[in-house]
Amino acid sequence: MLRALTQAPPTLAPLAARLGAWLQGAYPWVKLGLVALLSGVVLHLVLGGWMLARQIARRRRTTVQTMLVDLPRTPAAELGRGVDLFAGLGDLLSPAGQLQGRDDHVVFALVNGMADQRVRLAVRTPTQQAAQLASTDALRNLLHGEAPGTTTRPATDDVATMLAQHQDSDGPRLAGSADYILARSPSYPLKDLAMFVGGDPLGPLATALTRQEGVTYAAYELILRALPPHDDWRAPLRDQIGQIQGTVNPEDLAAYEALVRKVEHHGFDVVVRCLVAAQTRAAAVRQVRAMHHALQTFSRPAGDARQRLRRVGSRLPGRTPGFQLIPLTPATIGTAPLPPWGGLTLIGALIGTLGGAAGGLALAQALPHLAISLPVAPLTLPSCVLAPVLTSLSALAGLLGVLACSPRRRAARGRDRLATLRAHAPPPVWPGARWTVFPAPGTQRSILGPYELAAFWHPPSLDLEALFAWRSSKHLPAPVAAFLRPAEAAAAEARQVQPRPATPAALGRARLGLAYAQQRDGTLALIGPTLRDLRQGWDTMGSMGSGKSSLVETMVVEIARLGGGCGVIDAKGDLCDRLLRILPPEAYDRVIVIDTTAAWVPCLNPFDRRLIGTKPRDVVAGEIGQIFARIEPEIWAGALGMQQALFMGLSALLEGERTPTLLHLERFYLSPAYRDDVLSRVVDTAIRDYWLVQVPAMPEKIPMC
């Protein structure tokens, strides 16, 4: 500028002189101002990069709980329930800690990773803080309330399971992912749930998740997080609504209604993520492309523009891939250390450093010649400073370029990407100002409303029965009173033998731990009846191998552990053999085994005085007679003579035999001498009269029969 002022015309010479004097005096202050401005920008970028790195590291360490949603086979499903779910979700998420990587986020997923090729609905929530655990419980209650009949249950993370299968012979060898955000401003709405007429919008997504040949896993994830309270994201939408109202164009009525629905509800910062695991690169690319085309069915025109979902890092779909393929190796998954630098890498680093230094030195020597050809001389540095600076920077660039392409750095990048997928982490948010001209990540928000989100995730209708996994039976929630207390459950899981209760009432209140059931918070806990509940009849039906015998084993072991008693009748014998192996040693002295296949079989004597006690003789005879009545109940009911003969024989033995058994009854019938001996000790005249008077008077066939 000073050189230009010296060439000013004579008429402007006084003004140019004054201006030149002012510039010469202000030049040091301008330099200081520029230095301060550039220092502030550099400091801003350095601090933003440091906070961004911490944010990414914390998000990758986030632990997430996965809940599978079991769908009921209801005859008609209301798709609007998905809208109610996302509308109620806005009050549960908090944007606090977003810049530090500690914010709340929820992941709604459509997963196809099982052998049955059915799509399942899943919800993932972070569980690192108490507030996040409370939000998880509230979300579970919200889902059960807005979609009656659906139930949730904790499940193993499907992405972690997929990564663990890479060691199998038919397991995946590559993992692919792609993140999608809005291509335009949120003031241009996507096709929401209200715009799908006559069909379920989940149909194209579920069809795209059908695994192709060579693909072992495919999933969509909707990663939601709350918007900061100071972010007035509704302002552009209101402006767009005002413009539509001013034009009154019938073609914009659908966009107007969609914008009104979006403004009235909560907004979420959303990223749609596609996940694929495959054995070959070609299979992964085919699956990702099919999922990409399914997402394009949600695009819609808005005036002269068209809103759609675009892949992050891909401005031109179909020309640039925009998705990442990560090889699944022990080094990238984290089960093995990173590969060493190796001799080839070190040699390449040396060659890259020398090549960069040579290029920098050549550039330093060529700059003076280039400066001569320029119309205005650039800022020059002494050759003693310029050459070392360019040489050092070029050598450093060559070294870093070679190291970035080394196997160790490729494995490290793959490990970082898999850590992001495993943590289901949302993309980072730039913690600094948005005015930076640098391509800082997270500066663009993809804001969707409940109606738009409900089109991507909701309980499907039965029209998609062949694509989704449904609950096979009606769900009956477990009674709260049937769950064991924590101390009882811990003792049951450890098979700890409890001291026998002092009273029968206390023994009857003892609760058996038979199985695990889902509590209201989604966790599994032991459940079972009390010993008193087992007095009622119980039928267990099931096919072979369904667990009927295992149920009996668990019941017997639990009864023995609690100090109770029971009897088991096993027609095959294998159940009793297993029980003898698993019963606690403290119960051995109370076990009685009756093996009817053994050479010596212990028998039960119904005449035993310990069983009879003080019962009247007629009552005991009637009870023993019922044993014979059960053998042939139809014949026994009409055989009054047989009933009388049995009753009189039992009564005679009970009165005339000191130690009666059923063998004595047979001898009493067949041996007249033994019968006379027994009757000699009988006092009852009715019994004596029957055997001494009535029986001899009968025809010969009747007594013999």
DRENLO-589494 format. One record per residue (C-alpha): y, x, z. Coordinates in steps of 0.5 Angstrom, whole numbers, padded with zeros to 4 digits, always signed. Each point is the difference from the previous one (the first is absolute). Example, Ala and Ser with C-alpha at 12.3 -4.5 7.8 and 13.67 -1.06 7.14 Angstrom:
-0009+0025+0016 +0007+0002-0002 
//
This chain:
+0000+0000+0000 +0005+0006+0002 -0002+0003-0007 +0002-0007-0004 +0006-0001+0004 +0003+0007-0002 -0001-0003-0007 +0005-0006+0001 +0005-0001-0005 +0007+0002+0002 +0002-0007+0002 -0005-0001+0005 +0001+0008+0003 +0003-0002+0006 -0005-0005+0002 -0006+0004-0002 +0003+0006+0005 +0001-0005+0006 -0007-0003-0002 -0003+0007+0000 +0003+0003+0006 -0003-0006+0004 -0007+0001-0003 +0001+0007+0002 +0002-0002+0007 -0006-0005+0000 -0005+0004-0003 -0003+0003+0007 +0000-0007+0003 -0004-0003-0006 -0005+0005+0000 -0001-0001+0008 +0000-0008-0002 -0005+0001-0005 -0004+0005+0005 +0000-0005+0005 -0002-0006-0005 -0006+0004-0002 -0002+0002+0006 +0000-0007+0003 -0004-0002-0006 -0005+0006+0001 -0001-0002+0007 -0001-0007-0001 -0005+0001-0005 -0004+0005+0005 +0000-0005+0005 -0002-0005-0004 -0006+0004-0003 -0002+0002+0007 +0000-0007+0003 -0003-0003-0006 -0006+0006+0001 +0000-0003+0007 -0001-0007-0002 -0005+0001-0005 -0004+0004+0005 +0000-0005+0005 -0002-0005-0005 -0006+0004-0002 -0002+0000+0007 +0001-0008+0001 -0007-0003+0003 -0001-0007-0003 -0004-0006+0002 -0004-0003-0006 -0002-0008+0001 -0004-0003-0005 +0002-0008-0001 -0006-0004-0001 +0001-0006-0004 -0003-0007+0001 -0003-0004-0006 +0005-0006+0001 +0000-0005-0006 +0008+0001-0001 +0004+0006+0002 +0008-0001+0000 +0003+0006-0003 +0006-0001+0004 -0003+0003+0006 +0002+0007-0003 +0007-0002+0000 +0000-0002+0007 -0004+0006+0002 +0005+0005-0003 +0006-0005+0003 -0002+0001+0007 -0002+0007-0001 +0008+0002+0000 +0001-0001+0007 -0006+0005+0002 +0002+0006-0004 +0005+0005+0003 +0004+0005-0004 +0001+0004+0006 -0002+0008-0001 +0000-0001-0008 +0003+0007-0001 -0004+0003+0005 -0007-0003-0003 -0001-0004+0006 +0002-0007-0003 -0005-0006+0000 -0003-0001-0007 -0006-0005-0002 -0005+0001-0005 -0003-0006-0004 -0006+0002-0004 -0004-0003-0005 -0007+0005+0000 -0006+0000-0004 -0004+0006+0003 -0007-0004+0002 -0006+0000-0004 +0001-0007-0001 +0006+0001-0005 +0004-0006+0004 +0007+0001+0001 +0002+0000+0008 +0007-0002+0003 +0002+0006+0005 +0006+0001+0005 +0002+0007+0003 +0004+0001+0005 +0002+0006+0004 -0002+0001+0007 +0004+0006+0003 +0005-0004+0005 -0001-0006+0004 +0005-0004-0004 -0004+0001-0006 -0006-0002+0004 +0003-0007+0002 +0003-0001-0007 -0008+0001-0003 -0002-0006+0005 +0006-0004-0002 -0002+0001-0007 -0007-0002+0001 +0002-0006+0003 +0005-0002-0005 -0005+0001-0005 -0005-0004+0003 +0005-0006+0001 +0003+0000-0007 -0007+0001-0003 -0005-0005+0004 -0007+0002+0000 +0001+0008-0002 -0002+0005+0005 +0002+0007+0001 -0005+0006+0002 +0001+0007+0001 -0003+0004-0005 -0001+0008-0002 +0006+0002-0004 -0003-0001-0007 +0004+0006-0003 -0003+0005+0005 -0007-0003-0002 +0002+0001-0007 +0002+0007+0001 -0006+0002+0005 -0005-0002-0006 +0002+0005-0005 -0006+0004+0003 -0005-0005-0003 -0003+0002-0006 +0003-0007-0003 +0006+0001+0004 +0007+0000-0003 +0003+0007-0003 +0007-0002-0001 +0005-0005+0004 +0006-0003-0004 +0006-0003+0002 +0007-0003-0002 +0006-0003+0003 +0004-0006-0003 +0007-0002+0002 +0005-0005-0004 +0002+0003-0006 +0007-0004+0001 +0005-0002+0005 -0003-0005+0005 +0005-0005-0002 -0005-0001-0006 -0006-0003+0003 -0008+0000-0002 -0004-0005-0001 -0001-0003+0006 -0006-0005+0003 +0004-0006-0002 +0000+0002-0007 -0007+0000-0001 -0002-0007-0002 -0008-0002-0001 -0003+0006+0002 +0000+0005+0006 +0004+0007-0001 -0006+0004+0003 -0004-0001-0006 +0002+0005-0004 +0001+0005+0006 -0007-0001+0002 -0003+0000-0007 +0004+0007-0001 -0004+0002+0006 -0007-0001-0003 -0002+0007+0001 -0002+0003-0007 -0005+0005-0002 +0000+0006+0004 +0005-0003+0005 -0002+0000+0008 +0006-0003+0003 +0007-0004-0002 +0005-0003+0004 +0007-0003+0000 +0005+0001+0006 +0006-0003+0001 +0004+0005+0005 +0005-0004+0004 +0006+0002+0004 +0006-0003+0003 +0007+0001-0003 +0005+0003+0005 +0005-0005+0003 +0006+0003-0003 -0003+0000-0007 +0004-0006-0003 -0006-0001-0006 +0002-0007-0001 +0007+0001-0003 -0002+0002-0007 -0004-0007+0000 +0005-0004+0002 +0005+0003-0005 -0006-0001-0005 -0001-0008+0002 +0008-0001+0000 +0000+0003-0008 -0006-0005-0001 +0004-0006+0003 +0006+0002-0004 -0004+0000-0007 -0004-0006+0001 -0005+0002-0005 -0007-0004+0001 -0004+0007-0002 +0003+0003+0007 -0002-0006+0004 -0007+0003+0002 +0003+0007+0001 +0005-0004+0005 -0005-0004+0004 -0004+0007+0001 +0006+0003+0002 +0002-0005+0005 -0007+0000+0003 +0000+0008+0000 +0007-0001+0004 -0002-0005+0005 -0006+0004+0003 -0001+0007+0003 +0000+0006-0005 -0005+0006+0000 +0000+0007-0003 -0007+0000-0004 -0004+0005-0004 -0006-0003-0004 -0005+0006+0000 -0006+0000-0004 -0006+0004+0003 -0006+0002-0004 -0006+0005+0001 -0005+0002-0006 -0005+0005-0002 +0004+0002-0007 +0007+0001-0002 -0001-0005-0005 -0003-0006+0004 +0006+0001+0005 +0005+0000-0006 -0003-0007-0002 +0000-0003+0006 +0007+0002+0002 +0003-0003-0007 -0004-0006+0001 +0003-0001+0007 +0007+0002-0003 -0001-0006-0005 -0001-0005+0005 +0006+0002+0004 +0004-0002-0007 -0002-0007+0001 +0005-0001+0005 +0006+0003-0004 +0005-0006-0002 +0006+0000-0005 +0007-0001+0004 +0006-0001-0005 +0000+0006-0005 -0004+0004+0005 -0007+0000+0002 -0003+0002+0007 -0006+0003+0001 -0004+0005+0004 +0000+0007-0002 -0004+0006+0002 +0004+0005+0004 +0001+0006-0004 -0001-0003-0007 +0006-0003-0004 -0004-0001-0006 -0006-0004+0002 -0006+0002-0005 +0003+0007-0002 +0001+0003+0007 -0006-0001+0005 +0004-0001+0006 -0007+0001+0004 -0003+0005+0004 -0007+0002+0000 -0003+0004+0006 -0007+0004-0001 -0004-0002+0006 -0002+0007+0003 -0002+0002+0007 +0007+0004+0000 +0004-0006-0002 -0003-0005+0005 +0001+0005+0005 -0008+0001+0002 +0001+0008-0002 +0006+0005+0000 +0004+0001-0006 -0002+0005-0005 +0002+0007+0001 +0006+0003-0005 -0005+0004-0003 +0001+0007-0004 +0001-0004-0007 +0006-0004+0004 +0003+0007+0003 +0000+0003-0007 +0003-0006-0003 +0005+0000+0005 +0002+0007-0001 +0000-0001-0008 +0005-0006+0001 +0004+0004+0005 +0001+0006-0005 +0001-0005-0006 +0005-0004+0004 +0004+0007+0002 +0000+0002-0007 +0002-0006-0003 +0006+0000+0006 +0002+0007-0002 +0000-0002-0008 +0005-0006+0002 +0004+0004+0004 +0001+0005-0006 +0001-0005-0005 +0006-0004+0004 +0005+0005-0001 -0001-0001-0008 +0000-0008+0001 +0006+0000+0004 +0004+0003-0006 -0002-0005-0005 +0003-0006+0005 +0007-0003-0001 +0001+0001+0007 -0003+0005+0005 -0004-0002+0005 +0000+0002+0007 -0003+0007+0000 -0003+0004+0005 -0001+0008+0000 -0006+0003-0003 -0002+0003+0006 -0001-0007+0003 -0002-0004-0006 -0006+0004-0002 -0003+0000+0007 +0001-0007+0002 -0003-0003-0007 -0006+0005+0000 -0001-0002+0007 +0000-0008-0001 -0004+0001-0007 -0005+0004+0004 -0001-0005+0006 +0000-0006-0006 -0006+0003-0003 -0003+0002+0006 +0000-0008+0003 -0002-0002-0007 -0006+0004+0000 -0002-0002+0007 +0002-0008-0001 -0006+0000-0005 -0005+0004+0004 -0006-0004+0002 +0002+0001+0008 +0006-0004-0002 -0003-0005-0004 -0005-0002+0005 +0006+0000+0006 +0004-0005-0005 -0007-0004-0001 -0001+0000+0008 +0007-0002+0001 +0000-0006-0005 -0007-0002+0003 +0003+0000+0007 +0005-0005-0002 -0005-0005-0003 -0004+0001+0006 +0005-0002+0004 +0003-0006-0004 +0007+0003+0000 +0006-0003-0003 +0004+0005-0004 +0005+0004+0004 +0007-0002+0000 +0006+0004-0001 +0004+0001+0007 +0006+0002-0003 +0006-0003-0004 -0002-0003-0007 +0005+0003-0004 -0003+0006-0001 -0001+0002-0007 -0007+0003+0001 -0006-0004-0001 -0001-0001+0007 -0007-0004+0002 +0001-0007+0003 +0007-0002-0002 -0002-0006-0004 -0003-0006+0003 -0005-0005-0002 +0002-0006+0003 -0005-0006+0000 +0001-0007+0003 -0006-0004+0003 -0001-0004-0006 -0001+0006-0004 -0005+0003+0005 -0004-0006+0000 -0001+0000-0007 -0004+0007+0001 -0003-0001+0007 -0003-0007+0002 -0006-0004+0002 -0003-0001-0007 -0003-0007-0002 -0007-0001-0002 +0002+0000-0007 -0001+0008+0001 -0007-0001+0004 -0003+0005-0005 +0005+0005+0001 +0001+0000+0008 -0005+0001+0006 +0000-0006+0004 -0003-0002+0007 -0007-0002+0000 +0000-0005+0005 +0005-0004+0005 +0003+0004+0005 +0000-0002+0007 +0004+0004+0005 -0003+0003+0006 +0002-0004+0007 +0004+0005+0004 -0004-0002+0006 -0007+0003-0004 +0003+0007+0000 -0002+0005+0005 +0005+0003+0005 +0002+0008-0002 -0004+0002+0006 -0006-0004-0002 +0000+0002-0007 +0000+0007+0001 -0006+0000+0005 -0003-0004-0006 +0001+0005-0005 -0002+0006+0005 -0007-0004+0002 +0002+0000+0007 -0005-0003+0004 +0004-0005+0005 -0002-0001+0007 -0003-0007+0001 +0005-0005+0002 -0001-0003+0007 -0001-0007-0001 -0003-0004-0006 +0007-0003-0002 +0003+0007-0001 -0006+0002-0004 +0001-0006-0004 +0008+0002-0001 -0002+0007-0003 +0002+0000-0007 -0005+0003-0006 +0003+0005-0005 -0003-0002-0006 +0004+0001-0006 +0007+0002-0002 +0005-0005-0002 +0008+0000-0002 +0005-0002+0005 +0007-0003-0002 +0003+0007-0001 -0005+0002-0005 -0004+0005+0004 -0008-0001+0002 -0002-0001+0007 -0007-0002+0003 -0002-0007+0000 -0006-0004+0003 -0002-0005+0004 -0002+0000+0008 -0007-0001+0003 +0002-0007+0002 +0001-0002-0008 -0007+0003-0002 -0003-0006+0004 +0002-0005-0006 -0005+0000-0006 +0002+0005-0006 -0003+0001-0007 +0002+0006-0004 -0002-0001-0008 +0001+0006-0005 -0004+0003-0005 -0004+0006+0001 +0004+0006+0002 +0006-0004+0002 +0000+0002+0007 -0004-0005+0004 -0004+0005+0004 +0006+0005+0001 +0003-0006+0003 -0006-0001+0005 +0000+0007+0001 +0007+0000+0002 -0001-0006+0005 -0006+0003+0003 +0004+0007+0002 +0006-0004+0002 -0004-0004+0005 -0004+0005+0003 +0007+0005+0000 +0003-0006+0004 -0006-0001+0005 -0002-0006-0003 -0007-0002-0002 -0003-0003-0007 -0007-0001-0004 -0001+0002-0007 -0006-0003-0004 -0001+0004-0006 -0005-0002-0005 +0000+0007-0004 +0001+0005+0006 +0005+0004-0004 +0006-0003+0004 -0004+0001+0007 -0001+0008-0002 +0007+0001-0002 +0002-0004+0007 -0004+0005+0004 +0003+0006-0003 +0008-0002+0001 -0001-0004+0006 +0004+0004+0006 -0004+0004+0005 +0002-0003+0006 -0003-0007-0003 -0007+0003-0001 -0003-0002+0007 +0002-0007-0002 -0003+0000-0007 -0007-0004-0001 -0004+0001-0006 -0005-0005-0002 -0004+0003-0007 -0005-0005-0002 -0003+0005-0005 -0002+0005+0006 -0007+0000+0003 +0003-0002+0006 +0005-0006+0000 +0003-0002+0007 +0000-0008+0000 +0004-0005+0004 -0003-0004+0005 +0003-0007+0000 -0004-0001+0007 +0003+0006+0003 +0003-0002+0007 +0006+0004-0001 +0002-0005-0006 -0002-0006+0003 +0003+0001+0007 +0001-0006+0003 -0001-0005-0005 -0004-0006+0000 -0007+0000-0002 +0001-0006-0005 +0006+0004-0003 -0003+0006-0001 -0006-0003-0004 +0005-0004-0004 +0004+0007-0002 -0007+0003-0002 -0002-0006-0004 +0006+0001-0004 -0002+0006-0003 -0006-0003-0003 +0004-0006-0002 +0004+0005-0004 -0006+0002-0004 -0002-0006-0004 +0006-0005+0002 -0002-0005-0005 -0008-0001+0003 +0002+0001+0007 +0005-0006+0000 -0006-0004-0001 -0006+0003+0004 +0001-0003+0006 -0007+0002+0003 +0001+0007-0002 +0007+0000+0004 -0004-0003+0006 -0005+0005+0000 +0005+0006+0000 +0004-0003+0005 -0006-0001+0005 -0003+0007-0002 +0007+0003+0002 +0001-0004+0006 -0007+0002+0002 +0001+0007-0001 +0007+0000+0004 -0004-0003+0006 -0007+0003+0000 +0001+0007-0003 +0004+0005+0004 +0002+0005-0006 +0000-0005-0006 +0001+0002-0007 -0001-0003-0007 -0007+0003+0000 -0002-0003+0006 +0002-0007-0004 -0005+0002-0005 -0006+0001+0005 +0002-0006+0004 -0001-0004-0007 -0007+0004-0002 -0003+0001+0007 -0003-0006+0004 -0001+0005+0006 +0007+0003+0000 +0003-0007-0001 -0004-0002+0006 +0002+0006+0004 +0007-0001-0001 +0000-0008+0001 -0003+0002+0007 +0006+0002+0002 +0005-0005-0003 +0002-0006+0005 +0003-0004-0005 -0004-0006-0001 +0003-0002-0007 -0002+0007-0003 -0007-0001+0003 -0001-0007-0002 +0001+0002-0007 -0004+0006-0001 -0006-0002+0005 +0000-0008-0002 +0004-0001-0007 -0002+0006-0004 -0008-0001+0001 +0001-0007-0002 +0003+0002-0006 -0005+0000-0007 -0002+0007-0001 +0004+0002-0006 +0007-0001+0004 -0001+0005+0006 -0003+0005-0005 +0007-0001-0004 
//
